[in-house]
Amino acid sequence: MEAVVLAGIARRVLDELMRNPYRTIELRGARNVVAVEEAIERAMRLFLTYDPFSDVGVGTEGLLAELLGAEELETRIPWEESDEREITVCRAKVRLVGLGRVVEVENERGLLIVRVRELMPQEMGMG
């Protein structure tokens, strides 16, 4: 199964998604926001992992999720905290589909598309 990668997702979010299969995730990283846009455009699933983009490769484990919807919001931030005045925040509604392990990675202009093998819970090494 092919999926678009959302990387650097907090462990607490992954754990909560395992307990409750429906969740809204708030994304601030530009690569993750673009990944959600691409997933909507291509009607693809998401692969959520704790690992950063640079570490995603064959063998990376994570969660497979269906994207139910997304909205982008412009948020102002205090000038003392950043050189920018606004950031784009994406709120993505997802439904857990299962556990997965990457078997192939394709980098398309900075966007990671992976082929994932679904796993049984006892095969998962995440903890």
C-alpha positions in Angstrom: 0.0 0.0 0.0 1.3 3.5 -0.8 1.1 6.4 1.7 2.4 9.9 2.2 4.8 10.3 5.1 4.1 12.6 8.1 7.3 12.5 10.0 8.4 13.8 13.5 4.9 13.1 15.0 5.0 13.2 18.8 5.0 9.8 20.5 2.0 10.9 22.7 0.0 11.5 19.5 0.8 8.1 18.1 -0.1 6.5 21.5 -3.4 8.4 21.6 -4.2 7.3 18.0 -3.6 3.7 19.0 -6.1 4.0 21.9 -8.7 6.0 19.9 -8.7 5.4 16.1 -10.2 8.9 15.3 -8.1 12.0 16.0 -7.5 15.5 14.8 -3.8 16.2 14.5 -2.4 19.7 14.4 0.6 20.0 12.1 2.9 23.0 12.0 5.9 21.7 10.0 5.9 22.9 6.4 6.8 19.4 5.0 3.9 17.8 7.0 1.5 20.5 5.8 2.5 19.9 2.2 2.3 16.2 2.7 -1.4 16.5 3.8 -2.2 18.7 0.8 -0.6 16.0 -1.5 -2.5 13.2 0.3 -5.8 15.0 -0.3 -4.9 15.7 -4.0 -3.9 12.1 -4.7 -6.5 10.5 -2.3 -3.7 8.6 -0.5 -3.3 7.3 3.0 -0.9 8.7 5.5 2.0 7.0 7.2 2.7 8.6 10.6 6.1 8.1 12.3 8.0 9.4 15.2 11.2 9.5 13.1 12.3 12.7 11.4 12.2 12.9 7.6 15.9 12.3 7.2 15.6 8.9 9.1 12.6 7.5 7.2 13.8 4.5 5.2 13.2 0.8 4.6 12.3 -0.7 8.0 10.8 2.4 9.5 7.7 1.6 11.5 4.6 3.7 12.1 0.9 4.0 11.8 -1.2 3.9 8.7 -4.2 6.4 8.7 -6.9 7.4 6.4 -7.2 11.2 5.9 -10.9 12.1 6.6 -10.4 15.9 6.1 -8.1 18.8 6.6 -8.2 22.6 7.0 -5.4 25.1 7.0 -5.4 28.1 9.4 -3.1 31.1 9.5 -2.0 31.8 13.0 -0.3 35.0 14.3 2.7 34.5 16.6 4.2 37.1 19.0 7.1 38.9 17.3 9.4 38.0 20.2 9.2 34.3 19.5 10.1 34.3 15.8 11.3 36.3 12.8 7.9 35.5 11.1 4.6 37.0 12.1 2.4 34.1 10.9 2.6 30.4 10.5 0.3 28.0 8.7 -1.2 25.3 10.8 -3.0 22.3 9.3 -5.6 20.4 11.3 -5.9 16.9 9.8 -8.7 14.5 10.8 -7.5 11.0 10.6 -8.7 7.4 11.2 -6.3 4.7 12.2 -6.1 1.9 9.6 -3.3 -0.1 11.1 0.4 -0.6 11.8 3.0 -0.6 9.1 6.6 -0.9 8.1 8.2 0.8 5.1 9.4 -1.5 2.4 10.2 1.2 -0.3 10.8 5.0 -0.2 10.4 7.4 -3.1 11.3 11.1 -2.7 9.2 13.3 -5.0 10.5 16.9 -4.7 11.0 16.7 -0.9 7.8 14.7 -0.4 8.2 11.1 0.8 5.9 8.5 -0.7 6.4 5.1 0.8 5.2 1.5 0.1 4.1 0.0 3.4 3.6 -3.5 4.5 0.8 -3.8 7.1 1.9 -5.4 10.4 0.2 -7.4 13.1 0.5 -5.8 16.6 3.0 -8.4 17.8 5.3 -7.6 14.9 5.6 -3.9 15.9 8.9 -2.8 17.4 7.7 0.7 18.4 7.4 1.2 22.1 
